Amino acid sequence: MPTLRKNTERQRYEILTDGGEVAGFADYHDQDGAVAMPHTVVEPAHEGQGLAGQLTRFALDDIRASGRKVVPQCSYVRAWISRHPDYADLLAAP
């Protein structure tokens, strides 16, 4: 089972394999009091396993817990939120 973590030093959320290898990540940074998510990557060897969805849910749950809103600059994160309307409340006002 993959491990999910927030890597504050590199300003990204990460998903790791059982062996500790970073299989994917989602960058973030502060933007006008919200959390911008510009980029999500899953390494080619790990594509098709649902890792991007797990990573996105983890990141958004963490942002929700912090009481902040999200600016989904990444097309994957935008699409994920549109498929999961229970996360739409996290969207920062345009």
Backbone as CSV, one residue per row, in Angstrom:
resi,resn,N_x,N_y,N_z,CA_x,CA_y,CA_z,C_x,C_y,C_z
1,MET,0.850,-1.183,0.000,0.000,0.000,0.000,0.892,1.242,0.000
2,PRO,0.590,2.195,-0.883,1.423,3.399,-0.956,1.337,4.244,0.313
3,THR,2.377,5.012,0.532,2.440,5.961,1.642,2.260,7.362,1.072
4,LEU,1.456,8.166,1.734,1.226,9.553,1.336,1.841,10.471,2.378
5,ARG,2.458,11.550,1.909,3.049,12.492,2.864,3.088,13.893,2.252
6,LYS,3.158,14.866,3.147,3.344,16.258,2.744,4.812,16.578,2.960
7,ASN,5.489,16.967,1.915,6.903,17.309,1.979,6.981,18.839,1.953
8,THR,6.953,19.456,3.131,6.928,20.920,3.200,8.230,21.539,2.693
9,GLU,9.334,20.840,2.845,10.617,21.363,2.379,10.621,21.560,0.855
10,ARG,9.994,20.630,0.143,9.951,20.717,-1.331,8.624,21.289,-1.834
11,GLN,7.745,21.657,-0.921,6.421,22.203,-1.235,5.668,21.305,-2.212
12,ARG,5.490,20.052,-1.769,4.721,19.122,-2.579,4.186,17.988,-1.708
13,TYR,3.110,17.408,-2.201,2.564,16.195,-1.608,3.141,15.034,-2.407
14,GLU,3.462,13.937,-1.726,4.107,12.816,-2.394,3.386,11.513,-2.097
15,ILE,3.452,10.597,-3.057,2.977,9.240,-2.855,4.161,8.319,-3.121
16,LEU,4.428,7.444,-2.162,5.606,6.584,-2.216,5.206,5.119,-2.340
17,THR,6.035,4.361,-3.038,5.821,2.921,-3.153,6.170,2.256,-1.821
18,ASP,5.869,0.974,-1.732,6.231,0.218,-0.526,7.727,0.266,-0.263
19,GLY,8.529,0.397,-1.311,9.979,0.468,-1.167,10.500,1.863,-0.856
20,GLY,9.595,2.855,-0.729,10.002,4.209,-0.382,10.324,5.102,-1.569
21,GLU,10.111,4.604,-2.787,10.367,5.388,-3.998,9.204,6.365,-4.234
22,VAL,9.531,7.608,-4.591,8.491,8.583,-4.910,7.889,8.192,-6.253
23,ALA,6.613,7.785,-6.213,5.918,7.357,-7.427,5.191,8.524,-8.081
24,GLY,4.924,9.571,-7.311,4.240,10.736,-7.844,4.249,11.867,-6.839
25,PHE,3.904,13.064,-7.334,3.868,14.227,-6.454,2.942,15.290,-7.027
26,ALA,2.494,16.163,-6.154,1.668,17.312,-6.531,2.285,18.541,-5.873
27,ASP,2.791,19.435,-6.705,3.388,20.676,-6.196,2.319,21.600,-5.641
28,TYR,2.712,22.466,-4.713,1.814,23.488,-4.192,2.625,24.708,-3.784
29,HIS,1.943,25.837,-3.705,2.537,27.048,-3.148,1.420,27.987,-2.720
30,ASP,1.764,28.936,-1.863,0.789,29.922,-1.408,0.485,30.898,-2.537
31,GLN,-0.799,31.250,-2.639,-1.212,32.239,-3.633,-2.384,33.034,-3.063
32,ASP,-2.106,34.246,-2.652,-3.148,35.142,-2.131,-3.966,34.501,-1.019
33,GLY,-3.303,33.817,-0.093,-3.976,33.211,1.051,-4.580,31.847,0.786
34,ALA,-4.495,31.375,-0.447,-4.987,30.045,-0.805,-3.785,29.164,-1.153
35,VAL,-4.065,27.912,-1.487,-3.017,26.973,-1.874,-3.170,26.682,-3.366
36,ALA,-2.209,27.119,-4.151,-2.210,26.834,-5.585,-1.570,25.470,-5.820
37,MET,-2.182,24.702,-6.698,-1.645,23.390,-7.080,-1.391,23.412,-8.591
38,PRO,-0.151,23.732,-9.007,0.126,23.905,-10.425,0.475,22.636,-11.212
39,HIS,0.849,21.557,-10.517,1.438,20.444,-11.251,1.270,19.140,-10.480
40,THR,0.809,18.101,-11.156,0.711,16.766,-10.573,1.398,15.793,-11.514
41,VAL,2.243,14.929,-10.966,3.014,13.981,-11.769,2.938,12.595,-11.143
42,VAL,2.722,11.590,-11.987,2.910,10.198,-11.577,3.940,9.630,-12.542
43,GLU,4.969,9.034,-12.001,6.035,8.473,-12.822,5.458,7.405,-13.757
44,PRO,5.935,7.339,-14.994,5.383,6.409,-15.984,5.267,4.959,-15.503
45,ALA,6.219,4.497,-14.734,6.184,3.112,-14.245,5.027,2.850,-13.290
46,HIS,4.395,3.925,-12.790,3.329,3.775,-11.791,1.981,4.281,-12.286
47,GLU,1.908,4.634,-13.562,0.645,5.129,-14.110,-0.401,4.012,-14.157
48,GLY,-1.665,4.414,-14.138,-2.758,3.462,-14.267,-3.095,2.695,-13.009
49,GLN,-2.564,3.136,-11.869,-2.801,2.445,-10.604,-3.681,3.251,-9.656
50,GLY,-4.175,4.391,-10.124,-5.017,5.228,-9.277,-4.248,6.085,-8.287
51,LEU,-2.942,6.198,-8.466,-2.128,6.938,-7.505,-2.403,8.443,-7.546
52,ALA,-2.641,8.999,-8.725,-2.906,10.441,-8.830,-4.175,10.812,-8.058
53,GLY,-5.185,9.968,-8.137,-6.416,10.225,-7.399,-6.211,10.164,-5.892
54,GLN,-5.448,9.164,-5.443,-5.149,9.056,-4.007,-4.365,10.273,-3.534
55,LEU,-3.402,10.684,-4.333,-2.560,11.825,-4.006,-3.388,13.106,-3.944
56,THR,-4.257,13.295,-4.914,-5.095,14.498,-4.948,-6.035,14.542,-3.750
57,ARG,-6.680,13.431,-3.447,-7.579,13.386,-2.279,-6.814,13.726,-0.998
58,PHE,-5.622,13.152,-0.839,-4.801,13.404,0.343,-4.460,14.885,0.456
59,ALA,-4.022,15.480,-0.655,-3.652,16.898,-0.658,-4.850,17.771,-0.325
60,LEU,-5.983,17.509,-0.958,-7.175,18.326,-0.705,-7.697,18.153,0.715
61,ASP,-7.606,16.951,1.246,-8.006,16.740,2.648,-7.099,17.532,3.585
62,ASP,-5.812,17.576,3.273,-4.878,18.351,4.094,-5.180,19.844,3.996
63,ILE,-5.457,20.309,2.807,-5.797,21.728,2.626,-7.088,22.058,3.366
64,ARG,-8.079,21.181,3.272,-9.338,21.385,3.997,-9.078,21.466,5.508
65,ALA,-8.249,20.570,6.022,-7.957,20.552,7.459,-7.271,21.831,7.910
66,SER,-6.544,22.476,7.003,-5.862,23.723,7.355,-6.795,24.936,7.293
67,GLY,-8.022,24.714,6.781,-8.986,25.809,6.690,-8.764,26.717,5.490
68,ARG,-7.951,26.271,4.553,-7.627,27.103,3.383,-8.404,26.644,2.161
69,LYS,-8.336,27.419,1.126,-8.956,27.115,-0.163,-7.871,26.722,-1.152
70,VAL,-8.285,26.159,-2.277,-7.341,25.694,-3.286,-7.574,26.404,-4.616
71,VAL,-6.477,26.655,-5.308,-6.499,27.174,-6.675,-5.940,26.042,-7.539
72,PRO,-6.803,25.276,-8.198,-6.343,24.113,-8.965,-5.839,24.497,-10.354
73,GLN,-4.603,24.920,-10.436,-4.010,25.289,-11.720,-3.726,24.046,-12.561
74,CYS,-3.527,22.929,-11.936,-3.280,21.664,-12.619,-4.592,21.131,-13.204
75,SER,-4.566,20.754,-14.480,-5.783,20.262,-15.129,-6.291,18.979,-14.475
76,TYR,-5.390,18.131,-13.984,-5.835,16.901,-13.324,-6.597,17.225,-12.045
77,VAL,-6.079,18.133,-11.239,-6.747,18.494,-9.982,-8.107,19.130,-10.269
78,ARG,-8.175,20.007,-11.265,-9.466,20.614,-11.648,-10.473,19.538,-12.045
79,ALA,-10.047,18.605,-12.881,-10.938,17.530,-13.328,-11.354,16.638,-12.161
80,TRP,-10.428,16.357,-11.263,-10.736,15.505,-10.105,-11.806,16.168,-9.249
81,ILE,-11.660,17.452,-8.987,-12.664,18.164,-8.176,-14.013,18.159,-8.887
82,SER,-14.024,18.323,-10.195,-15.302,18.314,-10.916,-15.978,16.948,-10.833
83,ARG,-15.210,15.875,-10.705,-15.775,14.525,-10.551,-16.138,14.201,-9.105
84,HIS,-15.690,15.035,-8.177,-15.951,14.836,-6.744,-16.525,16.133,-6.175
85,PRO,-17.801,16.411,-6.434,-18.386,17.699,-6.047,-18.356,17.979,-4.543
86,ASP,-18.139,16.957,-3.723,-18.023,17.191,-2.287,-16.729,17.939,-1.940
87,TYR,-15.859,18.171,-2.927,-14.647,18.953,-2.722,-14.743,20.353,-3.339
88,ALA,-15.856,20.649,-3.986,-16.030,21.944,-4.662,-15.974,23.119,-3.683
89,ASP,-16.317,22.873,-2.428,-16.277,23.941,-1.422,-14.857,24.441,-1.169
90,LEU,-13.862,23.680,-1.600,-12.470,24.078,-1.393,-11.978,25.082,-2.420
91,LEU,-12.719,25.268,-3.500,-12.265,26.150,-4.570,-12.245,27.609,-4.109
92,ALA,-11.112,28.257,-4.342,-10.980,29.678,-4.028,-11.819,30.466,-5.035
93,ALA,-12.358,31.560,-4.593,-13.126,32.416,-5.484,-12.215,32.959,-6.572
94,PRO,-12.719,33.035,-7.808,-11.869,33.548,-8.902,-11.523,35.007,-8.721
